[in-house]
Amino acid sequence: MKETEESKKISLKAARVNKKLTQVQASELSGITVDRIIRAEKGTDCNTLRISEICKLCEIYGVGLSDIKF
């Protein structure tokens, strides 16, 4: 089966786990509260993070914004 660009994307949680970081460590590195990281990873609140904060997490996780599925 041919892999599409969409199927190559990963979640914020997967990006964090791939970098071997806990939510607490991601919070400390990014300045984003643990609660907001949890909600963003669960997808319970689509307005949890600003685009600048998502970009900061992508930088910490070593992935591009276009690699993340929302």
Gaussian input, Z-matrix of N, CA and C with variables (Angstrom, degrees):
# hf/3-21g

backbone

0 1
 N
 C     1     B1
 C     2     B2     1     A1
 N     3     B3     2     A2     1     D1
 C     4     B4     3     A3     2     D2
 C     5     B5     4     A4     3     D3
 N     6     B6     5     A5     4     D4
 C     7     B7     6     A6     5     D5
 C     8     B8     7     A7     6     D6
 N     9     B9     8     A8     7     D7
 C    10    B10     9     A9     8     D8
 C    11    B11    10    A10     9     D9
 N    12    B12    11    A11    10    D10
 C    13    B13    12    A12    11    D11
 C    14    B14    13    A13    12    D12
 N    15    B15    14    A14    13    D13
 C    16    B16    15    A15    14    D14
 C    17    B17    16    A16    15    D15
 N    18    B18    17    A17    16    D16
 C    19    B19    18    A18    17    D17
 C    20    B20    19    A19    18    D18
 N    21    B21    20    A20    19    D19
 C    22    B22    21    A21    20    D20
 C    23    B23    22    A22    21    D21
 N    24    B24    23    A23    22    D22
 C    25    B25    24    A24    23    D23
 C    26    B26    25    A25    24    D24
 N    27    B27    26    A26    25    D25
 C    28    B28    27    A27    26    D26
 C    29    B29    28    A28    27    D27
 N    30    B30    29    A29    28    D28
 C    31    B31    30    A30    29    D29
 C    32    B32    31    A31    30    D30
 N    33    B33    32    A32    31    D31
 C    34    B34    33    A33    32    D32
 C    35    B35    34    A34    33    D33
 N    36    B36    35    A35    34    D34
 C    37    B37    36    A36    35    D35
 C    38    B38    37    A37    36    D36
 N    39    B39    38    A38    37    D37
 C    40    B40    39    A39    38    D38
 C    41    B41    40    A40    39    D39
 N    42    B42    41    A41    40    D40
 C    43    B43    42    A42    41    D41
 C    44    B44    43    A43    42    D42
 N    45    B45    44    A44    43    D43
 C    46    B46    45    A45    44    D44
 C    47    B47    46    A46    45    D45
 N    48    B48    47    A47    46    D46
 C    49    B49    48    A48    47    D47
 C    50    B50    49    A49    48    D48
 N    51    B51    50    A50    49    D49
 C    52    B52    51    A51    50    D50
 C    53    B53    52    A52    51    D51
 N    54    B54    53    A53    52    D52
 C    55    B55    54    A54    53    D53
 C    56    B56    55    A55    54    D54
 N    57    B57    56    A56    55    D55
 C    58    B58    57    A57    56    D56
 C    59    B59    58    A58    57    D57
 N    60    B60    59    A59    58    D58
 C    61    B61    60    A60    59    D59
 C    62    B62    61    A61    60    D60
 N    63    B63    62    A62    61    D61
 C    64    B64    63    A63    62    D62
 C    65    B65    64    A64    63    D63
 N    66    B66    65    A65    64    D64
 C    67    B67    66    A66    65    D65
 C    68    B68    67    A67    66    D66
 N    69    B69    68    A68    67    D67
 C    70    B70    69    A69    68    D68
 C    71    B71    70    A70    69    D69
 N    72    B72    71    A71    70    D70
 C    73    B73    72    A72    71    D71
 C    74    B74    73    A73    72    D72
 N    75    B75    74    A74    73    D73
 C    76    B76    75    A75    74    D74
 C    77    B77    76    A76    75    D75
 N    78    B78    77    A77    76    D76
 C    79    B79    78    A78    77    D77
 C    80    B80    79    A79    78    D78
 N    81    B81    80    A80    79    D79
 C    82    B82    81    A81    80    D80
 C    83    B83    82    A82    81    D81
 N    84    B84    83    A83    82    D82
 C    85    B85    84    A84    83    D83
 C    86    B86    85    A85    84    D84
 N    87    B87    86    A86    85    D85
 C    88    B88    87    A87    86    D86
 C    89    B89    88    A88    87    D87
 N    90    B90    89    A89    88    D88
 C    91    B91    90    A90    89    D89
 C    92    B92    91    A91    90    D90
 N    93    B93    92    A92    91    D91
 C    94    B94    93    A93    92    D92
 C    95    B95    94    A94    93    D93
 N    96    B96    95    A95    94    D94
 C    97    B97    96    A96    95    D95
 C    98    B98    97    A97    96    D96
 N    99    B99    98    A98    97    D97
 C   100   B100    99    A99    98    D98
 C   101   B101   100   A100    99    D99
 N   102   B102   101   A101   100   D100
 C   103   B103   102   A102   101   D101
 C   104   B104   103   A103   102   D102
 N   105   B105   104   A104   103   D103
 C   106   B106   105   A105   104   D104
 C   107   B107   106   A106   105   D105
 N   108   B108   107   A107   106   D106
 C   109   B109   108   A108   107   D107
 C   110   B110   109   A109   108   D108
 N   111   B111   110   A110   109   D109
 C   112   B112   111   A111   110   D110
 C   113   B113   112   A112   111   D111
 N   114   B114   113   A113   112   D112
 C   115   B115   114   A114   113   D113
 C   116   B116   115   A115   114   D114
 N   117   B117   116   A116   115   D115
 C   118   B118   117   A117   116   D116
 C   119   B119   118   A118   117   D117
 N   120   B120   119   A119   118   D118
 C   121   B121   120   A120   119   D119
 C   122   B122   121   A121   120   D120
 N   123   B123   122   A122   121   D121
 C   124   B124   123   A123   122   D122
 C   125   B125   124   A124   123   D123
 N   126   B126   125   A125   124   D124
 C   127   B127   126   A126   125   D125
 C   128   B128   127   A127   126   D126
 N   129   B129   128   A128   127   D127
 C   130   B130   129   A129   128   D128
 C   131   B131   130   A130   129   D129
 N   132   B132   131   A131   130   D130
 C   133   B133   132   A132   131   D131
 C   134   B134   133   A133   132   D132
 N   135   B135   134   A134   133   D133
 C   136   B136   135   A135   134   D134
 C   137   B137   136   A136   135   D135
 N   138   B138   137   A137   136   D136
 C   139   B139   138   A138   137   D137
 C   140   B140   139   A139   138   D138
 N   141   B141   140   A140   139   D139
 C   142   B142   141   A141   140   D140
 C   143   B143   142   A142   141   D141
 N   144   B144   143   A143   142   D142
 C   145   B145   144   A144   143   D143
 C   146   B146   145   A145   144   D144
 N   147   B147   146   A146   145   D145
 C   148   B148   147   A147   146   D146
 C   149   B149   148   A148   147   D147
 N   150   B150   149   A149   148   D148
 C   151   B151   150   A150   149   D149
 C   152   B152   151   A151   150   D150
 N   153   B153   152   A152   151   D151
 C   154   B154   153   A153   152   D152
 C   155   B155   154   A154   153   D153
 N   156   B156   155   A155   154   D154
 C   157   B157   156   A156   155   D155
 C   158   B158   157   A157   156   D156
 N   159   B159   158   A158   157   D157
 C   160   B160   159   A159   158   D158
 C   161   B161   160   A160   159   D159
 N   162   B162   161   A161   160   D160
 C   163   B163   162   A162   161   D161
 C   164   B164   163   A163   162   D162
 N   165   B165   164   A164   163   D163
 C   166   B166   165   A165   164   D164
 C   167   B167   166   A166   165   D165
 N   168   B168   167   A167   166   D166
 C   169   B169   168   A168   167   D167
 C   170   B170   169   A169   168   D168
 N   171   B171   170   A170   169   D169
 C   172   B172   171   A171   170   D170
 C   173   B173   172   A172   171   D171
 N   174   B174   173   A173   172   D172
 C   175   B175   174   A174   173   D173
 C   176   B176   175   A175   174   D174
 N   177   B177   176   A176   175   D175
 C   178   B178   177   A177   176   D176
 C   179   B179   178   A178   177   D177
 N   180   B180   179   A179   178   D178
 C   181   B181   180   A180   179   D179
 C   182   B182   181   A181   180   D180
 N   183   B183   182   A182   181   D181
 C   184   B184   183   A183   182   D182
 C   185   B185   184   A184   183   D183
 N   186   B186   185   A185   184   D184
 C   187   B187   186   A186   185   D185
 C   188   B188   187   A187   186   D186
 N   189   B189   188   A188   187   D187
 C   190   B190   189   A189   188   D188
 C   191   B191   190   A190   189   D189
 N   192   B192   191   A191   190   D190
 C   193   B193   192   A192   191   D191
 C   194   B194   193   A193   192   D192
 N   195   B195   194   A194   193   D193
 C   196   B196   195   A195   194   D194
 C   197   B197   196   A196   195   D195
 N   198   B198   197   A197   196   D196
 C   199   B199   198   A198   197   D197
 C   200   B200   199   A199   198   D198
 N   201   B201   200   A200   199   D199
 C   202   B202   201   A201   200   D200
 C   203   B203   202   A202   201   D201
 N   204   B204   203   A203   202   D202
 C   205   B205   204   A204   203   D203
 C   206   B206   205   A205   204   D204
 N   207   B207   206   A206   205   D205
 C   208   B208   207   A207   206   D206
 C   209   B209   208   A208   207   D207

   B1=1.4343
   B2=1.5203
   B3=1.3036
   B4=1.4623
   B5=1.5291
   B6=1.3220
   B7=1.4532
   B8=1.5212
   B9=1.3155
   B10=1.4571
   B11=1.5180
   B12=1.3267
   B13=1.4632
   B14=1.5251
   B15=1.3404
   B16=1.4619
   B17=1.5260
   B18=1.3225
   B19=1.4643
   B20=1.5267
   B21=1.3183
   B22=1.4608
   B23=1.5275
   B24=1.3302
   B25=1.4538
   B26=1.5232
   B27=1.3407
   B28=1.4583
   B29=1.5291
   B30=1.2956
   B31=1.4698
   B32=1.5255
   B33=1.3336
   B34=1.4659
   B35=1.5246
   B36=1.3255
   B37=1.4641
   B38=1.5239
   B39=1.3251
   B40=1.4712
   B41=1.5233
   B42=1.3282
   B43=1.4665
   B44=1.5251
   B45=1.3515
   B46=1.4663
   B47=1.5239
   B48=1.3250
   B49=1.4666
   B50=1.5243
   B51=1.3250
   B52=1.4736
   B53=1.5225
   B54=1.3232
   B55=1.4729
   B56=1.5339
   B57=1.3652
   B58=1.4691
   B59=1.5343
   B60=1.3287
   B61=1.4557
   B62=1.5211
   B63=1.3230
   B64=1.4602
   B65=1.5287
   B66=1.3251
   B67=1.4601
   B68=1.5179
   B69=1.3108
   B70=1.4734
   B71=1.5297
   B72=1.3301
   B73=1.4634
   B74=1.5265
   B75=1.3285
   B76=1.4630
   B77=1.5199
   B78=1.3234
   B79=1.4579
   B80=1.5266
   B81=1.3133
   B82=1.4672
   B83=1.5254
   B84=1.3226
   B85=1.4647
   B86=1.5243
   B87=1.3244
   B88=1.4629
   B89=1.5211
   B90=1.3342
   B91=1.4592
   B92=1.5245
   B93=1.3170
   B94=1.4638
   B95=1.5279
   B96=1.3147
   B97=1.4601
   B98=1.5311
   B99=1.3200
   B100=1.4635
   B101=1.5277
   B102=1.3142
   B103=1.4665
   B104=1.5286
   B105=1.3133
   B106=1.4711
   B107=1.5268
   B108=1.3288
   B109=1.4656
   B110=1.5239
   B111=1.3200
   B112=1.4759
   B113=1.5193
   B114=1.3402
   B115=1.4711
   B116=1.5188
   B117=1.3255
   B118=1.4643
   B119=1.5270
   B120=1.3206
   B121=1.4685
   B122=1.5257
   B123=1.3114
   B124=1.4646
   B125=1.5237
   B126=1.3388
   B127=1.4543
   B128=1.5167
   B129=1.3306
   B130=1.4606
   B131=1.5174
   B132=1.3043
   B133=1.4636
   B134=1.5169
   B135=1.3221
   B136=1.4724
   B137=1.5273
   B138=1.3205
   B139=1.4657
   B140=1.5227
   B141=1.3240
   B142=1.4627
   B143=1.5281
   B144=1.3289
   B145=1.4598
   B146=1.5221
   B147=1.3072
   B148=1.4692
   B149=1.5273
   B150=1.3173
   B151=1.4703
   B152=1.5280
   B153=1.3280
   B154=1.4702
   B155=1.5309
   B156=1.3276
   B157=1.4598
   B158=1.5265
   B159=1.3168
   B160=1.4657
   B161=1.5266
   B162=1.3154
   B163=1.4715
   B164=1.5268
   B165=1.3351
   B166=1.4626
   B167=1.5331
   B168=1.3422
   B169=1.4625
   B170=1.5251
   B171=1.3238
   B172=1.4724
   B173=1.5240
   B174=1.3193
   B175=1.4688
   B176=1.5325
   B177=1.3158
   B178=1.4635
   B179=1.5245
   B180=1.3323
   B181=1.4620
   B182=1.5224
   B183=1.3310
   B184=1.4626
   B185=1.5192
   B186=1.3315
   B187=1.4646
   B188=1.5271
   B189=1.3126
   B190=1.4405
   B191=1.5162
   B192=1.3062
   B193=1.4519
   B194=1.5222
   B195=1.3075
   B196=1.4668
   B197=1.5460
   B198=1.3266
   B199=1.4622
   B200=1.5248
   B201=1.3335
   B202=1.4591
   B203=1.5173
   B204=1.3452
   B205=1.4666
   B206=1.5145
   B207=1.3024
   B208=1.4726
   B209=1.4938
   A1=109.17
   A2=115.62
   A3=121.49
   A4=110.28
   A5=115.32
   A6=120.50
   A7=109.66
   A8=116.74
   A9=120.73
   A10=109.72
   A11=115.33
   A12=119.84
   A13=110.51
   A14=116.59
   A15=121.15
   A16=111.22
   A17=117.77
   A18=120.21
   A19=112.65
   A20=117.69
   A21=121.76
   A22=112.28
   A23=116.82
   A24=120.68
   A25=110.60
   A26=115.48
   A27=120.72
   A28=109.82
   A29=115.03
   A30=120.24
   A31=109.83
   A32=114.64
   A33=119.10
   A34=110.66
   A35=116.18
   A36=119.77
   A37=110.96
   A38=117.02
   A39=120.29
   A40=110.79
   A41=117.16
   A42=120.55
   A43=110.47
   A44=116.17
   A45=120.25
   A46=110.88
   A47=116.66
   A48=121.47
   A49=110.33
   A50=117.48
   A51=121.08
   A52=111.54
   A53=116.14
   A54=121.32
   A55=111.36
   A56=115.36
   A57=122.42
   A58=112.33
   A59=115.07
   A60=121.27
   A61=109.76
   A62=115.77
   A63=120.40
   A64=108.05
   A65=115.93
   A66=119.27
   A67=110.74
   A68=116.76
   A69=121.26
   A70=109.88
   A71=117.15
   A72=120.13
   A73=111.08
   A74=117.10
   A75=120.70
   A76=110.30
   A77=115.97
   A78=120.90
   A79=111.35
   A80=116.10
   A81=120.77
   A82=111.51
   A83=117.03
   A84=120.96
   A85=112.89
   A86=116.33
   A87=120.40
   A88=114.30
   A89=116.63
   A90=119.46
   A91=112.67
   A92=117.38
   A93=123.29
   A94=106.96
   A95=117.81
   A96=119.52
   A97=110.86
   A98=114.94
   A99=121.43
   A100=109.64
   A101=116.89
   A102=121.10
   A103=111.69
   A104=116.56
   A105=120.00
   A106=111.19
   A107=117.78
   A108=120.93
   A109=109.54
   A110=117.09
   A111=121.31
   A112=109.93
   A113=117.13
   A114=120.35
   A115=111.62
   A116=117.69
   A117=120.49
   A118=110.73
   A119=116.86
   A120=120.13
   A121=111.82
   A122=116.91
   A123=120.70
   A124=111.58
   A125=116.53
   A126=119.89
   A127=113.03
   A128=116.87
   A129=119.89
   A130=112.95
   A131=117.44
   A132=121.06
   A133=108.02
   A134=116.15
   A135=119.75
   A136=112.30
   A137=117.75
   A138=120.36
   A139=112.03
   A140=116.40
   A141=121.13
   A142=112.19
   A143=116.93
   A144=121.06
   A145=111.71
   A146=115.45
   A147=121.40
   A148=108.01
   A149=115.66
   A150=119.51
   A151=110.44
   A152=117.65
   A153=120.30
   A154=110.83
   A155=116.90
   A156=120.21
   A157=111.15
   A158=116.55
   A159=120.23
   A160=109.33
   A161=116.64
   A162=120.44
   A163=111.08
   A164=117.39
   A165=121.77
   A166=110.26
   A167=117.02
   A168=120.00
   A169=110.69
   A170=117.24
   A171=120.15
   A172=110.58
   A173=116.26
   A174=120.85
   A175=110.39
   A176=116.76
   A177=121.92
   A178=110.73
   A179=116.66
   A180=121.82
   A181=113.23
   A182=116.90
   A183=120.39
   A184=113.78
   A185=116.34
   A186=121.42
   A187=109.36
   A188=116.16
   A189=120.81
   A190=111.14
   A191=116.80
   A192=121.20
   A193=111.11
   A194=116.96
   A195=120.50
   A196=112.31
   A197=117.25
   A198=121.78
   A199=112.85
   A200=116.75
   A201=122.06
   A202=110.37
   A203=115.40
   A204=118.54
   A205=108.76
   A206=113.67
   A207=120.62
   A208=110.29
   D1=138.08
   D2=-178.48
   D3=-76.72
   D4=130.27
   D5=-179.81
   D6=-83.37
   D7=129.34
   D8=178.14
   D9=-92.15
   D10=165.76
   D11=177.16
   D12=-59.71
   D13=-39.74
   D14=-179.39
   D15=-62.63
   D16=-38.07
   D17=-178.21
   D18=-72.37
   D19=-14.92
   D20=178.27
   D21=-86.26
   D22=-12.23
   D23=-178.11
   D24=-74.17
   D25=152.84
   D26=-179.69
   D27=-125.42
   D28=161.53
   D29=178.54
   D30=-79.75
   D31=164.79
   D32=174.79
   D33=-59.65
   D34=-40.16
   D35=179.69
   D36=-62.66
   D37=-45.92
   D38=179.85
   D39=-61.65
   D40=-39.81
   D41=178.59
   D42=-62.91
   D43=-41.67
   D44=178.77
   D45=-65.34
   D46=-45.96
   D47=-178.88
   D48=-64.11
   D49=-40.47
   D50=177.46
   D51=-59.51
   D52=-31.50
   D53=179.30
   D54=-85.12
   D55=-0.96
   D56=178.90
   D57=61.44
   D58=42.88
   D59=178.00
   D60=-113.59
   D61=145.00
   D62=171.41
   D63=-84.74
   D64=168.53
   D65=176.05
   D66=-63.74
   D67=-35.38
   D68=178.32
   D69=-64.57
   D70=-45.21
   D71=179.03
   D72=-63.73
   D73=-41.21
   D74=178.06
   D75=-62.39
   D76=-39.05
   D77=177.80
   D78=-63.24
   D79=-46.08
   D80=-179.56
   D81=-63.24
   D82=-39.68
   D83=-178.81
   D84=-73.59
   D85=-30.81
   D86=-173.64
   D87=-100.23
   D88=-22.15
   D89=-174.93
   D90=81.01
   D91=9.02
   D92=178.04
   D93=-96.39
   D94=136.18
   D95=-177.36
   D96=-63.58
   D97=151.36
   D98=178.86
   D99=-58.83
   D100=-42.10
   D101=-179.25
   D102=-57.94
   D103=-42.79
   D104=-179.81
   D105=-69.74
   D106=-35.86
   D107=176.61
   D108=-65.20
   D109=-43.67
   D110=178.52
   D111=-59.28
   D112=-49.08
   D113=-178.75
   D114=-63.28
   D115=-38.41
   D116=179.15
   D117=-66.87
   D118=-40.64
   D119=179.55
   D120=-67.68
   D121=-34.89
   D122=179.10
   D123=-78.76
   D124=-19.59
   D125=-178.40
   D126=74.46
   D127=20.64
   D128=-178.23
   D129=-77.64
   D130=-17.97
   D131=179.75
   D132=-144.10
   D133=104.20
   D134=-174.04
   D135=-66.75
   D136=-15.63
   D137=179.27
   D138=-103.20
   D139=22.35
   D140=-177.13
   D141=-63.74
   D142=-43.55
   D143=-175.17
   D144=-117.84
   D145=143.90
   D146=172.00
   D147=-76.55
   D148=158.00
   D149=179.68
   D150=-59.64
   D151=-35.43
   D152=178.77
   D153=-64.92
   D154=-33.66
   D155=178.51
   D156=-73.55
   D157=-38.36
   D158=176.03
   D159=-62.80
   D160=-42.08
   D161=178.04
   D162=-62.68
   D163=-38.56
   D164=177.74
   D165=-62.99
   D166=-44.78
   D167=177.90
   D168=-63.56
   D169=-41.16
   D170=177.98
   D171=-59.31
   D172=-41.40
   D173=178.33
   D174=-62.22
   D175=-45.74
   D176=179.27
   D177=-63.70
   D178=-40.90
   D179=-177.23
   D180=-80.60
   D181=-10.85
   D182=178.64
   D183=74.70
   D184=32.65
   D185=177.46
   D186=-127.97
   D187=159.99
   D188=176.25
   D189=-87.36
   D190=155.34
   D191=177.61
   D192=-57.33
   D193=-35.67
   D194=-179.51
   D195=-72.65
   D196=-9.59
   D197=177.60
   D198=-85.89
   D199=-11.90
   D200=-174.54
   D201=-95.55
   D202=134.13
   D203=173.61
   D204=-98.23
   D205=141.64
   D206=-176.85
   D207=-113.98

